[in-house]
Amino acid sequence: MPLPRFTGNFTQQEPIPDEAIAAATRVLKTGRLHRYNLAAGEMGEVAELEAEYAAWQGAPYCLALTSGGQAIQIALRAAGVQPGDPVLTNAFTLAPVPGAIHAVGGKPVLVEIDQELCLDLDDLECKAAKAGAKVMLVSHMRGHLCDMQRLVDICAAYGLELIEDCAHTMGARWDGGLSGNFGLAGCFSTQTYKHMNSGEGGFLTSSDPDFMARATIMSGSYMLFERHGAGPSLEHFADPRYEQPNCSARLDALRAAILRPQLSLLEGNIARWNERYKAVADEVAKAPNLRLPLRPNQEFFVGSSIQFSLRAGDAQRCQRLVALCADRGVELKWFGHAEPHGFTSNHRSWRYMQAQELPNSDAILALLFDMRLPLTFSLEDCRLIGKLIAEAADAL
Ligand SMILES: *Cc1c(COP(=O)(O)O)cnc(C)c1O
């Protein structure tokens, strides 16, 4: 029997839970949407959220911010990146990552990725030795974690502060440790397509009180830093309060209110994403000309999206696969496209920075496809999608 066409929507997330809508309504009725606009004795939604996220993440400090990109930018500044400083990062990442480096005046030094879509740690060692960077900003792009122990060791050997971009790894683990807790700071996004949905938003987590005090002043705390939910003690602000600029990136009470109930759903949602990932992956794995990245035993990932590549081919063959899938109602992204579509993740489209030669990453991205797995898809949907992709690949 021929497979039916898939009719679901790849950008449709689940509705905001009723409890979160009720919380949002409560906040709206108070009129107090600014995080520091509090009634007597009130902690406020943003501070409550910071305390709850810090506890969930197992990090002493958490700062709620307007976006994941702002979390990265503030982390870089608070880590001491100065104009002109090189900053190491992955060649395969999303535009806000090089954008944040550029915004603080840093110079991105792109490190190759490997077949499994992780940072190439051998290339990192070469570039760390030459670049003179003080910061390694690892972007766990599409949720792929490299060997975190080796990364931590390399950073220690070359005197690099490690900052993690965890936009796709909220809740993911390496060898039992939560992503975000391996270096100086973890940066998270609560933008609609990530693991919690407030439209826009982000977190910065750390266990370094002086770093966090600098970041807090930069977030725009108007000297009201004692109203934070998981901030460092007041003595850490003695110098930062005069030395750090206000970059106005505070989260507001409305978005915090809709995030708090979602935090208690996160663990369950991770399990739901992973069932969906497995349902698609099991079918894609049957297609002889497709390859799924290998996922090591130490990695516990969150399958909120799936990547796979053609084992061999050229741009034409890749475009044909995209078209054959589109005919079947399956929306694939192809990372090899010369022109950015809808989002940019190709280093060649970031022309504000110095062009860099990344032959291995280019070769990998040339054959790489990507697909979102929103929780509005059922397991049956996911099995069908996997079968349709395999069928399209066989028809190439
Ligand atoms: C989404 C994303 C970010 C930043 O998120 P925003 O909240 O949109 O600024 C950073 N890195 C990666 C890899 C992302 O996918």
The ligand as a Tripos MOL2 file, in Angstrom:
@<TRIPOS>MOLECULE
LIG
   15    15     1     0     0
SMALL
NO_CHARGES

@<TRIPOS>ATOM
      1 C1         18.1520   29.5610   19.1090 C.3       1 LIG1
      2 C2         19.6080   29.4830   19.2540 C.ar      1 LIG1
      3 C3         20.3610   30.4410   19.9530 C.ar      1 LIG1
      4 C4         19.8380   31.7360   20.5160 C.3       1 LIG1
      5 O1         18.5560   31.8310   20.7560 O.3       1 LIG1
      6 P1         17.6560   33.1710   20.7350 P.3       1 LIG1
      7 O2         16.8990   33.0110   22.0150 O.co2     1 LIG1
      8 O3         16.8410   33.1010   19.5140 O.co2     1 LIG1
      9 O4         18.5770   34.3510   20.7720 O.co2     1 LIG1
     10 C5         21.7040   30.2250   20.1180 C.ar      1 LIG1
     11 N1         22.3000   29.1450   19.6050 N.ar      1 LIG1
     12 C6         21.6520   28.2070   18.9230 C.ar      1 LIG1
     13 C7         22.4010   27.0450   18.3950 C.3       1 LIG1
     14 C8         20.2820   28.3460   18.7020 C.ar      1 LIG1
     15 O5         19.6340   27.4260   17.9910 O.3       1 LIG1
@<TRIPOS>BOND
     1     1     2 1
     2     2     3 ar
     3     2    14 ar
     4     3     4 1
     5     3    10 ar
     6     4     5 1
     7     5     6 1
     8     6     7 2
     9     6     8 1
    10     6     9 1
    11    10    11 ar
    12    11    12 ar
    13    12    13 1
    14    12    14 ar
    15    14    15 1
@<TRIPOS>SUBSTRUCTURE
     1 LIG1         1 GROUP 0 **** ****
